[in-house]
Amino acid sequence: MSQNTLTVLVAFVIYMGMMILIGALNSKNSNNEDYFLGGRGLSSWTAALSAQASDMSGWLLMGLPGAVYLAGTGEVWIAIGLLIGTVLNWFLVARRLRKYTIVANNSLTIPSFFENRFHDKKGVLKIISSIVIIFFFAVYTASAFASGAKLFANVFGSGADDSTAYMIGLIVATVVILVYTLLGGFKAVCYTDFIQGMLMLVAILAVPIIAYVSIGGDLTGALASKGVADPAGYLSLMKDGEGNNISAVSIISNLGWALGYFGMPHILVRFMAIKSDKEVKKSRVIAIVWVILSLTAASFLGLVARGFLTEDLAASGKSEVVFIKAIQQIFSGNMVLVFIGGIFLCGILAAIMSTADSQLLVTASAVSEDMYKGVINKKASEKSALNVGRIAVAVVAVIAFIIAIDPDSSVMNLVADAWAGFGAAFGPIILLSLFWKRFNLPGAIAGMVTGFLTVVVWDYIPFFGYAETAPGKTAAVTLYSKTGLYSLVLGFALALIVAIIVTLATKAPSKEITDDFEKVQTIEI
């Protein structure tokens, strides 16, 4: 192992050790509300940065810059969609969801909120929503593990195709995330997310600025010197990386990422845990500023790196490691610079860990609070329910590990699939639950099932067989690959329409349910 590699390893060990220590210091959880919602006591800064850090994941530092590196500014429509979704989520959902979950029998999870909101005595909604969470969080967590594995393969191995380094990275990322999630619960996750959110922001702001200065501020000239045939087209919002006009379907699909926010359980639980209405308003401002800065910087990184990096990642098919390569190229020459680069590389670890821990914790709550204590054993003690939740974390982590074993796993594709699944299944139901008094249980069930099945059918079923993507490798040819339309857009629309139609065609909710709805209008918490 070279001295440079050893220096970076020291930075990684220090960082991961700090995260585990925070988990250990916050390991005292007296009950499920402490473990899953931190006693509803999050401050504005912790809530805001925890929500956004758990939102963005390794996708912010690997998936988005890599996509922009390949396709140019035309890929920034995704970032625009995410910014719109963030703003709408904080203004429309955050405050009202926090209030409604307290009115709805102090609901600790999204599935329990659905059950209490509609007074679902049979627990049908709770079971369906728990299944959705387990299914899509296995995929989502796999994207975080794959990000960690690619980070280790490129920093400590010979590259993303180094299968041994990839596997070691996958194991290390999985173990570290599991340890401090199991130790500390929600508080540990939120406190580490706060630190990780700050580190992510510093790293993603600093690297593209340094790279831009290094090319003398002449991005167009740098792009031309690196073989980009049409720099003006590459920097146009309406062109792709090859100079072709971006289709309306592509723009709609990318902007459609905004719809996913309304259904993301790991973000929504942050809203539920904020200390007060006053803190919600502060959190809103902090979160939106963080998102504007981070998405702008990540997109800019992709553009600048195309003209800055000596290695052609487009030709090698390794665009998702653009952030790693930029840091390695900038911070080299002496041990001090290499160590600083190692700290910046920890920003990727921060992005990975801040999302994976949140997803595993929400999965634990779905299994423990909603399925085990809510359906299987209603008389279960707090201790036994917590233990079941911790077992669920380990099981889902193993499933995610298996999904991520393939070194060719695309972080972008895994995130897109999970984002669509949650957005389509939960998004319309959350919005209608919060703002439509007439909304009823049959409508909620029909809408949730419609959204879930639409994404599964659209993204996973090989209606058109399989096609070769690389020598010896094939991929399913799905409705998405044929049309280019993001399943979230279709799934959200169909789920919303079905939920409204079924609600209007069935019996109105009871007075008890509508009284709860009215109480949310006036309650001050």
C-alpha positions as CSV (number, residue, x, y, z in Angstrom):
1,M,0.0,0.0,0.0
2,S,1.4,3.4,-1.1
3,Q,1.9,6.2,1.4
4,N,-0.8,8.3,-0.4
5,T,-3.3,5.4,-0.1
6,L,-2.4,4.9,3.6
7,T,-2.9,8.6,4.3
8,V,-6.4,8.5,2.7
9,L,-7.1,5.3,4.7
10,V,-6.3,7.1,7.9
11,A,-8.8,9.9,7.1
12,F,-11.4,7.3,6.4
13,V,-10.8,5.4,9.6
14,I,-11.0,8.6,11.7
15,Y,-14.2,9.6,10.0
16,M,-15.9,6.2,10.4
17,G,-14.8,6.0,13.9
18,M,-16.4,9.3,14.7
19,M,-19.7,8.1,13.3
20,I,-19.7,4.9,15.3
21,L,-18.8,6.9,18.4
22,I,-21.8,9.1,17.9
23,G,-24.0,6.0,17.6
24,A,-22.6,4.6,20.8
25,L,-23.1,7.9,22.7
26,N,-26.8,8.0,21.6
27,S,-27.5,4.3,22.3
28,K,-29.9,4.9,25.1
29,N,-33.5,4.6,23.7
30,S,-36.2,4.0,26.3
31,N,-39.0,3.3,23.9
32,N,-39.9,3.1,20.2
33,E,-40.7,6.9,20.0
34,D,-37.1,7.6,21.1
35,Y,-35.6,5.0,18.7
36,F,-37.7,5.9,15.6
37,L,-38.4,9.6,16.1
38,G,-35.9,10.8,18.7
39,G,-38.8,11.8,21.0
40,R,-39.9,14.4,18.4
41,G,-37.2,16.8,19.6
42,L,-35.2,17.7,16.5
43,S,-33.9,21.3,16.3
44,S,-34.2,23.3,13.0
45,W,-30.6,22.7,11.9
46,T,-30.5,19.0,12.7
47,A,-33.9,18.4,11.1
48,A,-33.0,20.3,7.9
49,L,-29.6,18.9,7.3
50,S,-30.7,15.4,8.4
51,A,-33.6,15.5,5.9
52,Q,-31.5,16.7,3.0
53,A,-28.4,14.6,3.7
54,S,-30.6,11.5,3.9
55,D,-32.4,12.6,0.7
56,M,-29.4,13.1,-1.5
57,S,-27.2,10.0,-0.8
58,G,-24.2,9.0,-2.9
59,W,-26.3,10.0,-5.9
60,L,-25.5,13.7,-5.2
61,L,-21.7,13.2,-5.4
62,M,-21.6,10.3,-7.9
63,G,-24.8,9.8,-9.9
64,L,-25.7,13.4,-10.7
65,P,-22.2,14.7,-11.5
66,G,-21.6,11.5,-13.6
67,A,-24.8,12.0,-15.6
68,V,-24.0,15.7,-16.2
69,Y,-20.4,14.8,-17.2
70,L,-21.8,12.5,-19.9
71,A,-24.8,14.4,-21.2
72,G,-23.9,18.0,-20.4
73,T,-26.2,20.8,-19.0
74,G,-29.3,19.0,-20.5
75,E,-29.1,16.6,-17.6
76,V,-29.6,19.4,-15.1
77,W,-33.4,19.1,-15.5
78,I,-33.2,16.4,-12.9
79,A,-31.6,18.9,-10.4
80,I,-34.3,21.5,-11.3
81,G,-37.0,18.9,-10.6
82,L,-35.4,17.9,-7.3
83,L,-35.2,21.6,-6.2
84,I,-38.9,22.1,-7.0
85,G,-39.8,19.0,-5.1
86,T,-37.8,20.0,-2.1
87,V,-39.5,23.4,-1.9
88,L,-43.0,22.0,-2.3
89,N,-42.4,19.3,0.2
90,W,-41.2,21.7,2.9
91,F,-44.0,24.2,2.3
92,L,-46.9,21.8,1.7
93,V,-46.2,18.7,3.7
94,A,-43.7,19.3,6.5
95,R,-45.8,21.4,9.0
96,R,-49.1,19.7,8.3
97,L,-47.7,16.1,8.4
98,R,-46.1,16.8,11.8
99,K,-49.4,18.0,13.2
100,Y,-51.5,15.3,11.6
101,T,-49.3,12.5,12.9
102,I,-49.7,13.7,16.5
103,V,-53.5,14.1,16.0
104,A,-53.6,10.6,14.4
105,N,-52.9,8.8,17.7
106,N,-49.2,10.0,17.8
107,S,-48.2,8.0,14.8
108,L,-44.5,7.1,14.8
109,T,-44.2,5.8,11.2
110,I,-45.8,6.5,7.8
111,P,-47.6,3.1,7.8
112,S,-49.1,3.8,11.2
113,F,-50.1,7.3,10.1
114,F,-52.0,5.8,7.2
115,E,-53.7,3.3,9.5
116,N,-54.7,6.0,12.1
117,R,-55.6,8.6,9.5
118,F,-58.3,6.3,8.0
119,H,-59.1,4.3,11.2
120,D,-58.1,1.1,9.4
121,K,-59.2,-1.5,11.9
122,K,-57.9,-4.4,9.8
123,G,-54.5,-2.9,9.2
124,V,-54.6,-3.3,5.4
125,L,-52.9,0.0,4.6
126,K,-50.2,-0.6,7.2
127,I,-49.4,-4.0,5.7
128,I,-49.3,-2.8,2.1
129,S,-47.2,0.3,2.9
130,S,-44.8,-1.8,5.0
131,I,-44.3,-4.2,2.0
132,V,-43.6,-1.2,-0.2
133,I,-41.0,0.2,2.2
134,I,-39.2,-3.1,2.6
135,F,-39.2,-3.8,-1.2
136,F,-38.0,-0.4,-2.4
137,F,-35.6,0.4,0.5
138,A,-33.8,-2.8,-0.3
139,V,-33.2,-1.4,-3.7
140,Y,-32.4,2.1,-2.4
141,T,-30.0,0.9,0.2
142,A,-28.3,-1.2,-2.4
143,S,-27.5,2.1,-4.3
144,A,-25.7,3.4,-1.2
145,F,-23.7,0.3,-0.7
146,A,-22.8,0.3,-4.4
147,S,-21.6,3.9,-4.0
148,G,-19.4,2.9,-1.1
149,A,-18.0,-0.1,-2.9
150,K,-17.1,2.0,-6.0
151,L,-15.4,4.6,-3.7
152,F,-13.2,2.0,-2.1
153,A,-12.4,0.3,-5.5
154,N,-11.2,3.6,-6.9
155,V,-9.4,4.8,-3.9
156,F,-7.8,1.6,-2.6
157,G,-7.9,-0.6,-5.7
158,S,-7.1,-0.3,-9.3
159,G,-10.5,1.1,-10.3
160,A,-14.2,0.3,-10.5
161,D,-13.5,-2.9,-12.3
162,D,-11.3,-4.2,-9.4
163,S,-13.7,-6.8,-8.0
164,T,-11.7,-7.5,-4.9
165,A,-11.5,-3.9,-3.8
166,Y,-15.2,-3.4,-4.7
167,M,-16.2,-6.4,-2.5
168,I,-14.0,-5.1,0.4
169,G,-15.6,-1.7,0.1
170,L,-19.0,-3.2,0.0
171,I,-18.4,-5.1,3.2
172,V,-16.9,-2.2,5.0
173,A,-19.7,0.2,4.0
174,T,-22.3,-2.3,5.1
175,V,-20.7,-3.1,8.4
176,V,-20.1,0.5,9.5
177,I,-23.6,1.7,8.6
178,L,-25.2,-1.3,10.4
179,V,-23.2,-0.8,13.5
180,Y,-24.1,2.8,14.3
181,T,-27.7,2.5,13.0
182,L,-28.3,-0.5,15.3
183,L,-26.5,1.2,18.2
184,G,-28.1,4.6,18.3
185,G,-31.4,4.7,16.4
186,F,-33.0,7.9,15.2
187,K,-31.0,10.4,17.3
188,A,-27.7,8.9,16.2
189,V,-28.8,8.9,12.6
190,C,-29.9,12.5,12.7
191,Y,-26.8,13.8,14.5
192,T,-24.5,11.9,12.1
193,D,-26.6,13.2,9.2
194,F,-26.0,16.8,10.5
195,I,-22.3,16.3,10.4
196,Q,-22.4,14.5,7.1
197,G,-24.6,17.1,5.6
198,M,-22.1,19.8,6.4
199,L,-19.2,17.8,5.1
200,M,-21.1,17.0,1.9
201,L,-21.8,20.7,1.3
202,V,-18.2,21.7,1.9
203,A,-16.8,19.0,-0.4
204,I,-19.3,19.6,-3.3
205,L,-18.7,23.3,-3.2
206,A,-14.9,23.3,-2.9
207,V,-14.0,20.7,-5.6
208,P,-15.7,22.3,-8.6
209,I,-14.5,25.8,-7.7
210,I,-10.9,24.6,-7.4
211,A,-11.2,22.7,-10.7
212,Y,-12.7,25.7,-12.5
213,V,-9.9,28.0,-11.3
214,S,-7.4,25.3,-12.5
215,I,-8.7,25.6,-16.1
216,G,-8.4,29.4,-15.9
217,G,-12.1,30.0,-15.9
218,D,-12.4,29.1,-19.6
219,L,-14.8,26.2,-19.6
220,T,-15.7,26.3,-23.3
221,G,-12.0,26.2,-24.3
222,A,-11.3,23.4,-21.8
223,L,-14.2,21.3,-23.2
224,A,-12.9,21.8,-26.7
225,S,-9.4,20.8,-25.7
226,K,-10.8,17.5,-24.2
227,G,-12.6,16.5,-27.5
228,V,-16.1,17.8,-26.9
229,A,-17.2,18.5,-30.4
230,D,-19.9,21.1,-29.6
231,P,-19.1,22.9,-26.3
232,A,-22.0,25.3,-26.8
233,G,-24.5,22.4,-27.2
234,Y,-22.9,20.6,-24.2
235,L,-23.6,23.7,-22.1
236,S,-27.1,24.1,-23.3
237,L,-30.2,23.1,-21.3
238,M,-31.9,22.0,-24.5
239,K,-29.1,19.7,-25.9
240,D,-27.7,16.3,-24.9
241,G,-24.1,15.4,-24.8
242,E,-24.1,14.6,-28.5
243,G,-25.6,17.9,-29.6
244,N,-29.1,16.5,-30.2
245,N,-32.2,18.4,-29.0
246,I,-33.6,17.0,-25.7
247,S,-37.1,15.5,-26.2
248,A,-40.2,16.7,-24.3
249,V,-40.5,13.2,-22.8
250,S,-37.0,13.5,-21.3
251,I,-37.6,16.9,-19.8
252,I,-40.9,15.8,-18.3
253,S,-39.3,12.7,-16.9
254,N,-36.5,14.6,-15.3
255,L,-38.7,17.3,-13.9
256,G,-41.0,14.5,-12.6
257,W,-38.4,13.6,-10.0
258,A,-40.0,16.4,-8.0
259,L,-43.0,14.2,-7.4
260,G,-41.0,11.7,-5.5
261,Y,-40.5,13.9,-2.5
262,F,-44.0,13.6,-1.3
263,G,-43.6,9.8,-0.8
264,M,-40.1,9.4,0.7
265,P,-40.5,7.8,4.1
266,H,-36.9,8.7,5.3
267,I,-37.6,12.4,4.6
268,L,-41.1,12.5,5.9
269,V,-40.2,11.1,9.3
270,R,-37.8,14.1,9.7
271,F,-40.9,16.3,9.4
272,M,-42.7,14.2,12.0
273,A,-39.8,14.6,14.5
274,I,-39.3,18.3,14.4
275,K,-39.6,19.9,17.8
276,S,-42.2,22.7,17.0
277,D,-43.9,24.8,14.3
278,K,-41.3,27.5,14.8
279,E,-38.5,25.0,14.2
280,V,-40.3,23.8,11.0
281,K,-40.1,27.3,9.5
282,K,-36.4,27.6,10.3
283,S,-35.7,24.2,9.0
284,R,-37.4,25.0,5.7
285,V,-35.1,27.9,4.9
286,I,-31.9,26.0,5.9
287,A,-33.0,22.9,3.9
288,I,-33.8,24.9,0.7
289,V,-30.6,26.9,0.8
290,W,-28.6,23.6,1.3
291,V,-30.3,22.0,-1.7
292,I,-29.8,25.0,-4.0
293,L,-26.1,25.1,-3.2
294,S,-25.5,21.3,-3.3
295,L,-27.4,20.6,-6.5
296,T,-25.9,23.6,-8.3
297,A,-22.4,22.6,-7.3
298,A,-22.9,18.9,-8.2
299,S,-24.2,19.8,-11.6
300,F,-21.3,22.3,-12.1
301,L,-18.8,19.7,-11.1
302,G,-20.0,17.4,-13.8
303,L,-19.5,20.1,-16.4
304,V,-16.1,21.4,-15.2
305,A,-14.7,17.9,-14.7
306,R,-15.3,17.2,-18.4
307,G,-12.7,19.9,-19.2
308,F,-10.5,19.4,-16.2
309,L,-9.8,15.7,-15.8
310,T,-6.9,14.2,-17.6
311,E,-8.7,10.8,-17.8
312,D,-11.6,10.4,-20.2
313,L,-14.3,8.8,-18.1
314,A,-16.9,8.9,-20.9
315,A,-14.7,6.6,-23.0
316,S,-14.0,4.2,-20.1
317,G,-17.6,4.1,-18.9
318,K,-16.7,5.2,-15.4
319,S,-18.5,8.6,-15.3
320,E,-20.0,7.9,-11.8
321,V,-16.5,8.3,-10.2
322,V,-16.0,11.8,-11.5
323,F,-16.0,13.4,-8.0
324,I,-13.4,10.8,-6.8
325,K,-11.1,11.4,-9.8
326,A,-11.4,15.2,-9.5
327,I,-10.3,15.0,-5.8
328,Q,-7.4,12.7,-6.6
329,Q,-6.2,15.0,-9.4
330,I,-6.5,18.2,-7.2
331,F,-5.2,16.9,-3.9
332,S,-1.9,15.3,-4.8
333,G,1.8,16.1,-4.4
334,N,2.3,15.9,-0.6
335,M,0.9,14.2,2.4
336,V,-1.0,17.3,3.7
337,L,-2.9,17.7,0.4
338,V,-3.6,14.0,0.1
339,F,-5.0,13.9,3.7
340,I,-7.3,16.9,2.8
341,G,-8.3,15.0,-0.3
342,G,-9.1,12.0,1.9
343,I,-11.4,14.2,4.1
344,F,-13.2,15.4,1.0
345,L,-13.5,11.8,-0.2
346,C,-15.2,11.2,3.2
347,G,-17.9,13.5,1.8
348,I,-18.9,10.5,-0.4
349,L,-19.0,8.3,2.6
350,A,-21.1,10.9,4.4
351,A,-23.6,11.0,1.5
352,I,-23.7,7.2,1.4
353,M,-24.1,6.7,5.2
354,S,-26.5,9.5,5.8
355,T,-29.0,7.9,3.4
356,A,-28.5,4.2,4.0
357,D,-28.8,4.6,7.8
358,S,-32.1,6.5,7.4
359,Q,-33.5,3.9,5.1
360,L,-32.6,1.1,7.3
361,L,-34.1,2.8,10.3
362,V,-37.4,3.4,8.5
363,T,-37.4,-0.2,7.4
364,A,-36.9,-1.3,11.0
365,S,-39.8,0.8,12.1
366,A,-42.0,-0.7,9.4
367,V,-41.2,-4.2,10.5
368,S,-41.1,-3.6,14.2
369,E,-43.8,-1.0,14.9
370,D,-46.1,-1.7,12.0
371,M,-45.9,-5.4,11.1
372,Y,-44.7,-7.1,14.3
373,K,-46.3,-5.0,17.0
374,G,-49.2,-3.7,14.8
375,V,-50.3,-7.0,13.3
376,I,-48.4,-10.1,14.4
377,N,-48.1,-9.6,18.1
378,K,-50.1,-6.6,19.4
379,K,-49.1,-7.3,23.0
380,A,-45.3,-7.2,22.2
381,S,-43.2,-5.3,24.7
382,E,-41.1,-2.3,23.7
383,K,-37.9,-4.3,24.1
384,S,-39.0,-7.2,21.9
385,A,-40.3,-4.8,19.2
386,L,-37.0,-3.0,19.2
387,N,-35.1,-6.2,18.8
388,V,-37.3,-7.3,15.9
389,G,-36.6,-3.9,14.3
390,R,-32.9,-4.4,14.7
391,I,-33.1,-7.9,13.1
392,A,-35.0,-6.4,10.2
393,V,-32.3,-3.8,9.7
394,A,-29.7,-6.6,9.4
395,V,-31.9,-8.7,7.0
396,V,-32.6,-5.7,4.6
397,A,-28.9,-4.8,4.7
398,V,-28.0,-8.3,3.6
399,I,-30.6,-8.2,0.7
400,A,-29.2,-4.8,-0.3
401,F,-25.7,-6.2,-0.1
402,I,-26.6,-9.0,-2.5
403,I,-28.2,-6.6,-5.0
404,A,-25.1,-4.4,-4.9
405,I,-22.6,-7.2,-5.4
406,D,-22.4,-6.6,-9.1
407,P,-19.6,-4.0,-9.7
408,D,-21.6,-2.8,-12.8
409,S,-24.5,-1.7,-10.6
410,S,-25.6,1.8,-11.6
411,V,-26.1,4.1,-8.6
412,M,-28.2,6.4,-10.8
413,N,-30.5,3.5,-12.0
414,L,-31.0,2.0,-8.5
415,V,-31.9,5.4,-7.0
416,A,-34.3,6.1,-9.9
417,D,-36.1,2.9,-9.4
418,A,-36.6,3.3,-5.7
419,W,-37.4,7.0,-6.0
420,A,-40.2,6.2,-8.5
421,G,-41.6,3.4,-6.3
422,F,-42.0,5.5,-3.2
423,G,-43.1,8.6,-5.1
424,A,-45.8,6.7,-7.0
425,A,-47.1,4.5,-4.1
426,F,-47.0,7.0,-1.3
427,G,-46.9,10.5,-2.8
428,P,-50.5,10.9,-3.9
429,I,-51.8,9.2,-0.7
430,I,-49.8,11.6,1.5
431,L,-51.1,14.7,-0.3
432,L,-54.7,13.6,-0.4
433,S,-54.6,12.4,3.2
434,L,-53.3,15.8,4.3
435,F,-55.5,18.1,2.2
436,W,-58.7,16.3,1.2
437,K,-61.3,15.7,4.0
438,R,-63.4,13.4,1.8
439,F,-60.5,11.0,1.1
440,N,-61.3,7.5,2.4
441,L,-59.7,4.1,3.0
442,P,-60.7,2.3,-0.2
443,G,-59.3,5.2,-2.2
444,A,-56.1,5.1,-0.3
445,I,-55.6,1.4,-0.8
446,A,-56.5,1.5,-4.5
447,G,-54.2,4.5,-5.1
448,M,-51.2,2.9,-3.2
449,V,-51.5,-0.4,-5.0
450,T,-51.8,1.3,-8.4
451,G,-48.7,3.4,-7.9
452,F,-46.7,0.4,-6.7
453,L,-47.7,-1.9,-9.5
454,T,-47.2,0.7,-12.2
455,V,-43.6,1.2,-11.2
456,V,-42.9,-2.6,-10.9
457,V,-44.5,-3.3,-14.3
458,W,-43.0,-0.3,-16.1
459,D,-39.4,-0.7,-14.8
460,Y,-38.9,-4.4,-14.1
461,I,-41.0,-6.6,-16.4
462,P,-39.1,-7.6,-19.6
463,F,-42.0,-7.3,-22.0
464,F,-39.7,-7.0,-25.0
465,G,-37.1,-9.6,-24.0
466,Y,-33.5,-8.9,-23.2
467,A,-30.8,-7.0,-25.1
468,E,-27.0,-7.2,-24.9
469,T,-25.5,-4.1,-23.1
470,A,-21.9,-5.3,-23.1
471,P,-20.0,-8.4,-24.1
472,G,-21.5,-11.3,-22.2
473,K,-24.1,-9.1,-20.4
474,T,-27.8,-8.5,-21.0
475,A,-30.5,-6.3,-19.6
476,A,-34.3,-6.5,-19.6
477,V,-36.0,-4.4,-22.3
478,T,-38.9,-2.8,-20.4
479,L,-41.6,-0.3,-21.1
480,Y,-39.3,2.4,-19.6
481,S,-36.4,1.5,-21.9
482,K,-38.7,1.5,-24.9
483,T,-40.5,4.9,-24.2
484,G,-38.0,6.8,-22.1
485,L,-40.9,8.0,-19.8
486,Y,-39.9,7.9,-16.1
487,S,-42.2,5.5,-14.3
488,L,-42.7,7.9,-11.4
489,V,-44.6,10.4,-13.7
490,L,-47.0,7.7,-15.0
491,G,-47.3,5.9,-11.6
492,F,-48.0,9.1,-9.7
493,A,-50.7,10.3,-12.2
494,L,-52.4,6.9,-12.3
495,A,-52.3,6.5,-8.5
496,L,-53.8,10.0,-8.0
497,I,-56.6,9.4,-10.5
498,V,-57.5,6.0,-9.2
499,A,-57.5,7.2,-5.6
500,I,-59.8,10.1,-6.4
501,I,-62.2,8.0,-8.5
502,V,-62.5,5.1,-6.0
503,T,-63.0,7.6,-3.1
504,L,-65.8,9.4,-4.9
505,A,-67.4,6.0,-5.8
506,T,-67.4,4.7,-2.2
507,K,-68.8,5.7,1.1
508,A,-67.6,9.0,2.7
509,P,-65.4,8.7,5.8
510,S,-66.9,8.7,9.3
511,K,-67.4,11.8,11.4
512,E,-64.7,10.6,13.7
513,I,-62.2,10.7,10.8
514,T,-63.3,14.1,9.5
515,D,-63.2,15.5,13.0
516,D,-59.5,14.6,13.1
517,F,-59.0,16.4,9.8
518,E,-60.6,19.5,11.2
519,K,-58.6,19.4,14.4
520,V,-55.3,19.5,12.3
521,Q,-56.6,22.8,10.9
522,T,-56.6,24.6,14.3
523,I,-54.2,22.7,16.5
524,E,-51.0,24.5,17.6
525,I,-48.0,22.2,18.6
